[in-house]
Amino acid sequence: MTIYNFSAGPAVLPKEVLQQAQAEMLDWQGSGMSVMEMSHRGREFMGIAAKAEADLRELLGIPGNYKVLFLQGGASMQFAMVPMNLLRGKASADYLNTGEWSKKAISEAKKFGAVNVVASGADKNFSYVPDFSTWQFDKDAAYLHITPNETIGGVEFDWLPDVSVPIVADMSSNILSRPIDVSRYGVIYAGAQKNIGPAGLTIAIVREDLLGHVADGTPTMLDYKTHADNESMYNTPPTYGIYIAGLVFQMLKEKGGIAAMEKTNIAKAKLLYAAIDGSGGFYQCPVAHANRSRMNVPFTLKDAALDGAFLKEADARGLLQLKGHRSVGGMRASIYNAMPLEGVQALASFMGEFARANA
Ligand SMILES: *Cc1c(COP(=O)(O)O)cnc(C)c1O
């Protein structure tokens, strides 16, 4: 039976990447060592990290005045590093509140300064992204923080507000899923375990002029400049995670890059939302159509008493980890880059059968 893993994160990885890692596990390219055993300062690993960075730069078209940092601590650590590095002597920052991850970023930022919430989707249970015309800015804000894809709520938006302050984006769950114009951001960050590679690696893409302005007393490890000045090797980086991420980048390039990925992601999302919307109300997705995520698709069954049976039958067909986040209930299918179209087809046809059998 083919297994399809719909976990929100850590999430499915491309099979060919895992196979290559398996083949190289004991002996990386004739070095006689596993990548896990290599010095991060040795020739072999330095080459692996440099290639991973170069491939990521090529995939996202990252301009030369941006640093690519391989960090640890997850996106959650970025919730603190962003204000520590970007307030630059200012007292406040603007944050858009689109859901659970925005809220966490906001509450962490409040430890370092004042937070102005420019707009919030709370009035409709975070089922939409407030229109830009309603946003209220703080004229003294040091930066604007957004979460372009809310992994839990399944709310995504692709447009960028026209502002003069640096835009900081938590792209943990949609980086590499669609083309972006990096030059319009100050900082982009993402935990690797959704759409890049294994947990333990966090990637930050930082515009150079934003480096070097941390407040006095900031720990060395939490200063972006420390990592920028040392090619992410100030201390031991998450070497194996960087290696796997590098294999993913290489595979994405071979498959036609981000534009090709986006095409498949659109097809996958279309199929799944059609299965929900075409079910005559048996399945429901609470998110406004314009803001429906291509990566994380939450849905409920009209009778929650059927949730257990749905999950059990899905499991029996190899459709795994569909249980919704504990805060929202219902189901959630995460369909990141590494989820093949066939996986979504299998889920959609199961959903149709289940609905007919239980209508
Ligand atoms: C998962 C996630 C986080 C938290 O990531 P960690 O790596 O667990 O700290 C933050 N933001 C978004 C959008 C996420 O999906």
The ligand as a Tripos MOL2 file, in Angstrom:
@<TRIPOS>MOLECULE
LIG
   15    15     1     0     0
SMALL
NO_CHARGES

@<TRIPOS>ATOM
      1 C1          5.4200   25.5210   12.6650 C.3       1 LIG1
      2 C2          5.3650   26.9830   12.5990 C.ar      1 LIG1
      3 C3          6.0350   27.7890   13.5390 C.ar      1 LIG1
      4 C4          6.8070   27.2070   14.7010 C.3       1 LIG1
      5 O1          7.9240   26.5530   14.2440 O.3       1 LIG1
      6 P1          8.9630   25.8580   15.2290 P.3       1 LIG1
      7 O2         10.0430   25.4680   14.2790 O.co2     1 LIG1
      8 O3          8.2650   24.7190   15.8730 O.co2     1 LIG1
      9 O4          9.4030   26.8700   16.2150 O.co2     1 LIG1
     10 C5          5.9580   29.1580   13.3960 C.ar      1 LIG1
     11 N1          5.2800   29.7160   12.3780 N.ar      1 LIG1
     12 C6          4.6320   28.9810   11.4630 C.ar      1 LIG1
     13 C7          3.8940   29.6640   10.3600 C.3       1 LIG1
     14 C8          4.6600   27.5970   11.5390 C.ar      1 LIG1
     15 O5          4.0150   26.8570   10.6280 O.3       1 LIG1
@<TRIPOS>BOND
     1     1     2 1
     2     2     3 ar
     3     2    14 ar
     4     3     4 1
     5     3    10 ar
     6     4     5 1
     7     5     6 1
     8     6     7 2
     9     6     8 1
    10     6     9 1
    11    10    11 ar
    12    11    12 ar
    13    12    13 1
    14    12    14 ar
    15    14    15 1
@<TRIPOS>SUBSTRUCTURE
     1 LIG1         1 GROUP 0 **** ****
